[in-house]
């Protein structure tokens, strides 16, 4: 079973939000150091992946609409 791009985008976005939350908590207790920057880096990567899945969904929808339009014209 495949997960849709929208589902994957939401999952990665929520993981990014969770990592940002953990980074904020860590900075409040220990301050800015290597680990807090690392956590924020992983959150950034998750947000970028989520954005790519959102774009992928848009592209797939455009292709499906174009195929449907071509099929209706035949």
C-alpha positions as CSV (number, residue, x, y, z in Angstrom):
1,X,0.0,0.0,0.0
2,X,1.4,3.4,-1.0
3,X,0.9,6.5,1.0
4,X,-0.3,9.6,-0.9
5,X,2.0,12.6,-1.2
6,X,-0.4,14.6,0.9
7,X,-0.2,12.1,3.7
8,X,3.6,12.0,3.6
9,X,3.7,15.8,3.5
10,X,1.6,16.0,6.7
11,X,3.7,13.4,8.4
12,X,7.0,15.1,7.7
13,X,5.5,18.5,8.6
14,X,4.3,17.2,12.0
15,X,7.7,15.6,12.6
16,X,9.3,19.0,11.8
17,X,7.0,20.7,14.3
18,X,7.8,18.2,16.9
19,X,11.5,18.6,16.4
20,X,11.1,22.4,16.7
21,X,9.2,22.0,19.9
22,X,12.0,19.7,21.3
23,X,14.7,22.3,20.2
24,X,12.8,25.1,22.0
25,X,12.6,23.0,25.1
26,X,16.3,22.1,24.9
27,X,17.4,25.7,24.3
28,X,15.4,26.8,27.4
29,X,17.2,24.3,29.5
30,X,20.7,24.1,28.1
31,X,21.1,27.1,25.8
32,X,22.3,27.2,22.2
33,X,24.9,24.5,21.5
34,X,25.7,21.8,19.0
35,X,22.7,19.6,19.8
36,X,20.1,22.4,19.5
37,X,21.5,23.4,16.1
38,X,21.4,19.7,15.1
39,X,17.8,19.4,16.1
40,X,16.8,22.5,14.2
41,X,18.8,21.2,11.2
42,X,16.8,18.0,11.2
43,X,13.5,20.0,11.5
44,X,14.6,22.1,8.5
45,X,15.2,18.9,6.4
46,X,11.8,17.6,7.4
47,X,10.1,20.9,6.4
48,X,11.9,20.8,3.0
49,X,10.8,17.2,2.4
50,X,7.2,18.1,3.3
51,X,7.3,21.1,0.9
52,X,8.5,18.8,-1.9
53,X,5.6,16.4,-1.2
54,X,3.2,19.3,-1.4
55,X,4.6,20.3,-4.7
56,X,4.6,16.7,-5.9
57,X,0.9,16.5,-5.1
58,X,0.2,19.6,-7.2
59,X,2.2,18.2,-10.2
60,X,0.4,14.9,-10.0
61,X,-3.0,16.6,-9.9
62,X,-2.0,18.8,-13.0
63,X,-1.0,15.7,-14.9
64,X,-4.2,13.9,-14.0
65,X,-6.3,16.9,-15.0
66,X,-4.4,17.1,-18.3
67,X,-4.9,13.4,-19.0
68,X,-8.6,13.6,-18.2
69,X,-8.9,16.6,-20.5
70,X,-7.1,14.8,-23.3
71,X,-9.3,11.7,-22.8
72,X,-12.5,13.8,-22.9
73,X,-11.4,15.4,-26.2
74,X,-11.0,12.0,-27.9
